[in-house]
């Protein structure tokens, strides 16, 4: 047989909940109460007969196959990565790029191609020969033309589904923009923006909770920084969402396993018993012989494996081999890995402006307080089994998952009503998705640029320590910081004059100034080499480095917009000389 595949105001405090108030101790107590078995009651024959009948109905009434649309075919790769809901989020997004330089254009290119709904390029520069040399989205006909307009025109040609706009805008005017200007954007990308302007923009976006991606690319070096106060991820895309609960099976699952009499099965059926059933049966036997305790030590787990091996009848033992291979997972205690998230005050004290994520977290927290575990995902792994038994087992997991999801749905409705929000503000699909991924949800609390640049709140110890690492990339970070300050003071980048000696000295002096503000005392040899390379590059962008940074940047933007996968936290540095990148939380 082939293997089968599974397919503020109006606050709510814990005391007002209809469920048990959440506390880590309550959760652990509830988990301990759940670790018990019930007696069997449903024969396997009944289950398999029911499912055989269901399979026959499906065969007689085949479902209509899904017909791929032109859009499905066009975005096939993206749909495989982040599914229809992720693609919809991307198509509804409006991204603003500040300065149409090479790296900025490359980031946008990688957002236009997968179908980002709208993009706006804001810049007041006119195309120069240097722009044409470094920017793939400019040609000789662009010379002397507004850079924002020409880059927008070329990007628009890549995908007519993405609507491009251009603004000839002096970036000095950004801090005087009406708040409604920023609210029209889902995310802002700022490339090579002067710190005095960047900090004002970052403050406005931070207050409005609009993600900001800061980038820079000079010579062989690249820098990317995500600035967002809070980012939450439900669909983090773990390697697997399988949650078998073999250490604490619910009654229906244990009944299903108990109904299988291994000794009464013929050779073929014996070789196709799902390994989950095998483990449950032998775990029950082990517990009965060891005071109710599962195998815990290395020696006991080896003994447990031997116990399973004793049940092998023939050379066709793949299902038993799978059970033996899964012993470690089967004997691990089911835990709630997100207790800190469930206990977060943002979930425990909901209000009318709470996000969907925190409402769902609160509902899950109440479920854990009641049941001792998170909602079941309902997923089964691939395993050796015949179709009928596999589907029957799958249905046991699916039914339990749906019961869990229904409870969470009802609780979400109660919570929405309590904070005067429409009870359908969170759809059933959103609840089910949250429940499936609940063990793997992620909360990222970001750091503002103001915190990073302020010596009193900067991660000085981390920066100073990293500066001492051999072949480390932190000197590049120091170099970009010094470069920004140099441009702020001189209204030009270093290395643009014929004699670069004075620029080297001034850039090193600025870097030392920054270093001392963090508690350092001297520049290392590596930092000096990096600073000299910045001067040598003279603010020139290399297209291959910009293209690579464009890939980094677009990948993180997609994560932020779709709220799928886990974005970096929060800075990446790239050294094209060493062909090396590092991620730092700064």
Secondary structure, 3 states (H helix, E strand, C coil): CCCECCCCCCCECHHHCCCCCCCHHHHHHHHHHHCCCCCCCCCHHHHHHHHHHHHHHHHHCCCCCCCCCHHHHHCHHHHHHHHHHHHHHHHCCEEEEECCCHHHHHHHHHHHCCCCCEEEEEECCECCHHHHHHCCCCCHHHCCCEHHHHHHHHHHCCCCCCEEEEEECCHHHHHHCCHHHHHCCCEEEEECCCHHHHHHHHHHHHHCCCEEEEEEEEECEEEEEEECCEEEECECCCCCCCCCCCCCCCHHHHHHHHCCCHHHCCHHHHCCCCHHHHHHHHHHHHHHHCCCCCCCCHHHHHHHHHHHHCCCCCCCCHHHHHHHHCHHHHHCCCCCCCHHHHCCHHHHCECCCCCHHHHHHHHHHHHHHHHCCCCCCCCCCCECCCHHHHHHHHHHHHHHHHHHHHHHHHHHHHHHHHCCCCCCCCCHHHHHHHHHHHHHCEEEECCCHHHHHCCCCCCHHHHHHHHCCCCCCHHHHHHHHHHHHHHHHHCCCCCCCCCCHHHHHHHHHHHHHHHHHCCCCCCCHHHHHHHHHHHHHCCCECHHHHHHHHHHHHHHHHHHHHCECCCCCCEEEEECCCCEEEEECC
